[in-house]
Amino acid sequence: MRIGLDVMGGDYAPESSIRGAIKAQKTLPASDRLVLFGEEEVILEQLNKEKADSKLFDIVHCPETIRMNEHALKAYSHKQKSSIGTGFRYLKAGKIDTFSGAGNSGAMVVGSMYTVNTIQGIIRPCTSVILPKENGGITILLDVGTNPDPKPDVMYQFGIIGSVYASHVHEIDMPRVGLLNIGEEEEKGNLLTQHVFQLMKDSKDFNFIGNVEGRDLMNDKADVIVTDGFTGNVVLKQIEAMYQFLMKRNYTDTYIDRLNYEIYGGTPILGINAPVVLGHGISTPLAVKNMLLLSKEVCRANLSDKIKKVLSKYQQDES
């Protein structure tokens, strides 16, 4: 497997990205090859600094970089020689099997939608986050920022996408899908969640268990929780802030340790035709390593094909 990485993306790039790549390379089997996209001279200098053998990696020189604060669509359109733009062209051409980066998330989403494209029938791709359960399992929350103002049918598809992701990447049998709301009752919520509930309640495409509340994010009520990207991003940032709050006060245990984003690496962009994983902008080398390992798992699971299969059945039922 050829695993691509944008080494120029992220607040601490390229040092953090390359250190993470070195960590991942030591873990991956010899049959896997890491492909590093970025300024060749910078990459070679950093590899030499880390005393890593450059022959263990493939390096693709990219003279341009899309910065974190640049407008995503404009930058992607005008910087086709950037590490992100070049990475997506390689992915589309089949020169790499998966592509990851911790840089401009908007540009990564744009590249996903306009280069490898969304799966036919998917209205909007989405992103997710893994939340640790008290019992040792995980809950997948989606969307977490890609679609801040989705329509009800888009959120219904999140249920399909999240269920397939939970089943085939995280090996959760018959994942329970809940809708994040302000109460458990069917009539609770705003117009959006009320409409989504009506679409979901008789679904044959996933195992819908009804509304769940904020208190249920980390218990064992659901395996997949669907929400809009605005609410999901607020939840995500609050949990990240709480983790930092606890760390500053030296309060930790085995459960709190699992709130650390580094151990999850990133989130795949769900609903597109190829494996693409987004990392956190502040990704450490450990986070980059785990992002690369996650991208391999998403690729191995043939997630796009699984989503296509379920979506095809859903479309046939609709017609």
Buried (B, 14 or more C-beta within 10 A) or exposed (E): BBBBBBBBBBEBBBBBBBBBBBBBBEEBEEEBBBBBBBBBEBBBEBBEEEEBEBEBBBBBBBEBBBEBEBBBBEBBEBBEEBBBBBBBBBBBEEBBBBBBBBBBBBBBBBBBBEBBBBBEBBBBBBBBBBBBBEEEBBBBBBBBBBBEEBBBEBBBBBBBBBBBBBBBBBEBEEBBBBBBBEEEEEEBBEEBBBBBBEBBEEBEBBBBBBBBBEEBBBEEBBBBBBBBBBBBBBBBEEBBEEBEEBBEEEEEEEEBEBBBBBEBBBBBBBBBBBBBBBBBBBBBBBBBBBBBBBBBBBBBBEBBEBBBEBBEEBEEEEE
